[in-house]
Amino acid sequence: MDLIGSVAGTAGHVTSLNGGNLHVFDQFMLGSSDIRGFASQGLGPRAYKNDDPLGGTTYFTASAEVTFPLPGVPQDSGFRGGFFMDAGSLWGNDVKVKNSDAQGSAFALRASAGASLIWASPFGPLRVDYAIPFMKEDFDEQQRLKFGISSSF
């Protein structure tokens, strides 16, 4: 039985060099690929009035995962299972929202854990992730089930 473990992390910070404010599109947005269990642009600063995502000036993510062959399934079928845990945060905001204040601009850790089914198909790796966020804010948007496909070059 072969187990494959991986640990990954990302981080970033953006600031205006001319002293002006950043625009929404200048800031970081995190999605379901960054911290599984949350919708695309589902965490981080949001406008109070209409709940639109505003992005943030600083972020980090960390992920740990282990994959393994599925018991009772031939290894040459290409199916593997996996367990993962993701954590991170997106905070800070330089966007001035008209007629509304921003919520979620302070640092708040988010985390999720879940399981994966991975198939090395002839079309490229197919993946289904099911994640349960266990550290979240009230205004975060969840997406527990995620399908993905990738290709290799």
N, C-alpha and C positions, 0 to 999 in steps of 0.2 A: 504494500500500500504506500503510495507516494503522497505526501502532503506538500503543498506549495504555499509558503507564507510570503506576504508582502506588506511593507509599511511605506506610506507616501505622505508627503506634506507639501503645501503651497502657502505662500504669503505675499502680500503686496500692500503698498501705501502710495497714494497719489496726492499731490499738492499742486497748487497753482504757482508758477514761477513769477508771474507778474503781480501777485498780490490780489488778484481778482477772485471772484467766486467761480467754482466749477459748475458745469452744466450737468444735467442728469446723465447724459451719454458719456461724460468724462469719468464717471465713477464706476466702481466695481459692482457687479451683480453676481450673486451666487445662485446656482440652480441645482436641479436634481442630480446632475453628474458630480457636483462638488460635495454635497452632503446628502446622501440618499435618504429618502423619507420626507423631503421638502420639495415643494413644487418649484418650477423654474421661476426665479425672482421671488421666491416664496418666503425668504427671510431677510432680515435687515431693516433699515429705516424705511418707513412708509408715511404717506400723508394721512393725517387724522381724518380729514374731510371725506376723501373718496377712496382711501386705502390703496392708492397707487404706490408701487415700489419706487423708491428714490435712489437706491444704491448707496454705497458707503465709500469712505475714503481709505479705510483700512480693513483688511481681512486676513484670516488664516484658516486653513483646513488641515486635518490630519485623518488618515485612514489606515486601518489594519485589517487584513483579510487573510483567510486561509481557505484553500480549495483542496478538494480530495475526490478520488474516484467514487462513484455511487455504488454502494453495496448491491450485489446481484445483477449489475449491468456490465456487460462486457466492456473492457477499457477501449477496445478499438471502435466502439460506437461513437466515441467523442464526447460523451456526457460526463459532466463533473458537477459536484455540489460545492457550496461555499458558505462560509459565515463571515460577517464583516461588522465593523464598528467604525462609524464616522463621527467626527466632531469638528467644530469650527465656530467662527463668528464673523459678522460683517457689521461694522459700526462706523461712526463719524459721518457727518454729512455737511456739505457746503452749499446745498441747493436751497435757495429761498423760494418757499412755496407760497403762491398768492392765496390769500384768505385762508390759510391753514398752517398749523404747526406740524412738525415732523415727530413721529413716535419711533422709538427703537434706535435712536442715535447713540445711546450708551452701549458699552460692551456688555454682551450677554452670551454666554456659551450655549450652543445648541449641540445635541448629540443624538445619534440614532444607532440602532443595531438591527441586523436582519440576516436573511438567508438568500442564497442565489442558486439558480439552475443555469448551467452554462453548457452550450452545445457547439462544438467545433464543426459547423456545417460546411458543406461544399461552397456555400455562398459567403462564408466568413463567420466569425464567432457570433452566435446569438446568445443573448443573456436576458434573464428575467430576475429582477431583484424585488424582494419584499422587505421593506424597512419599517420599523416602528420608532418614531421620535420619542425619546424619553426625557430630553431636556429641550424645552421650547418656550417661546413667548406666546401670549394669547393671540396676537395679531399675525403670527406666522401661518402660512398656508402649507398644508401637508399634501403629500402624494406618496402613498405607501407602496404602490405597485408601479414598477418601471420596466419597460422593454427596451432593449438596445441591440444594435447590430454594428459591427465594425469590420474593417477590412485591413489586411496586412499587405505591405508592399515589399 
